[in-house]
Amino acid sequence: MSALTHAVREATVDDVPALAELAATTFPLACPPTTTAEAIADHIASALSPDVLAGWVADPWKAVMVAEAPGGLLDGYALAVFGPCADAEAAIALATAGIVPDPVHELSKIYVRAEAQGGGLAGALMEAAVAASREAHGAGPFWLGTNADNARAQAFYRRHGFATVGARTYLVGGRPESDVVMLRTE
């Protein structure tokens, strides 16, 4: 499947049940093999629950974009957040790179089902989330964190203008994971 066969649009509250299923299906795809199934399940239950996702959709400081296949199946989603950088390690990395971390745009999440990868959906979702956040809150740089062992994700982000500027620790189910902090200034 390609980005051409999907409608990329802003999520609505009606999407929350399908978005929760999508988040639970796709989050494990980005985890390194050392992340335990228990940590993944705990993270999904606490950070990707339907209540959390409904909060994102309702929050004017967040842009949730979905990729909807013909027939209505959601194959991917992205979340952009605008405001102060809530991650202390990322804020230091951004400041070191010359970026004032309050306020700043963050590409917080971007996930695509395994069977829908490779057709441009991730890029379409990312650009839609960037555009929506900038339209709502103005121009500015974007930062993100991605697992230090996820070479595929890092290569994707580099192709889309991000560069590594630091590192942070990210908790998955209460267990620390090593992330790189990446920045896109245009």
C-alpha positions, 0 to 999 in steps of 0.5 A, spaced: 500 500 500 502 506 498 500 513 501 496 514 494 491 509 496 490 512 503 487 519 506 491 522 511 487 526 515 486 529 522 484 524 527 477 525 530 474 522 537 470 517 533 477 514 531 479 513 538 478 505 538 481 504 531 487 508 533 488 505 540 488 498 536 493 501 531 497 504 537 497 497 540 499 493 534 505 498 531 508 500 538 512 494 539 515 494 532 519 500 534 522 497 540 529 493 540 529 486 542 531 487 549 525 491 551 520 485 554 513 484 553 511 486 559 514 493 559 511 493 552 504 491 555 505 496 561 507 502 556 501 501 551 496 500 557 499 507 560 501 511 555 497 509 549 490 507 552 483 509 549 483 515 554 490 517 553 488 517 545 482 521 546 486 526 550 490 527 544 485 528 539 481 533 544 488 537 545 489 544 541 496 543 543 496 536 539 495 534 532 494 527 531 494 525 523 491 518 521 492 514 514 486 511 512 486 506 507 480 504 503 475 501 507 476 505 513 482 501 516 487 506 520 494 504 517 498 509 521 498 515 525 503 521 527 502 525 533 505 532 533 506 536 540 507 544 541 509 547 547 515 547 552 519 541 551 517 536 557 523 532 557 529 535 561 535 531 557 532 533 550 531 540 552 539 540 554 540 537 547 536 542 543 539 548 547 546 545 546 544 545 538 541 553 539 534 551 540 530 555 545 526 549 548 520 553 550 515 553 546 518 548 541 514 543 536 515 535 537 514 529 533 512 525 538 509 519 535 509 516 528 507 509 526 505 505 520 502 497 520 508 493 518 504 491 512 503 498 510 510 500 510 515 502 505 509 506 500 510 513 503 505 513 509 510 515 514 513 520 510 506 523 508 503 522 516 510 526 518 509 532 513 501 532 515 503 533 522 508 538 521 504 542 517 498 541 522 502 543 528 505 549 524 499 552 521 496 552 528 502 554 532 507 557 527 513 556 524 519 553 528 524 547 529 521 540 530 525 535 535 524 527 536 526 522 540 527 515 537 530 508 540 538 509 539 538 501 536 532 503 531 537 504 525 531 504 520 527 510 524 534 514 524 535 513 517 528 515 515 528 521 519 535 523 516 532 523 509 526 528 512 531 533 514 532 531 521 539 530 524 542 527 531 543 533 536 543 529 543 541 523 547 535 521 552 533 516 556 525 514 555 521 509 559 517 504 556 513 500 562 518 503 567 524 501 564 529 505 561 531 505 554 536 509 550 534 514 545 537 519 540 534 526 540 534 529 533 532 536 530 529 539 524 530 546 523 527 548 517 
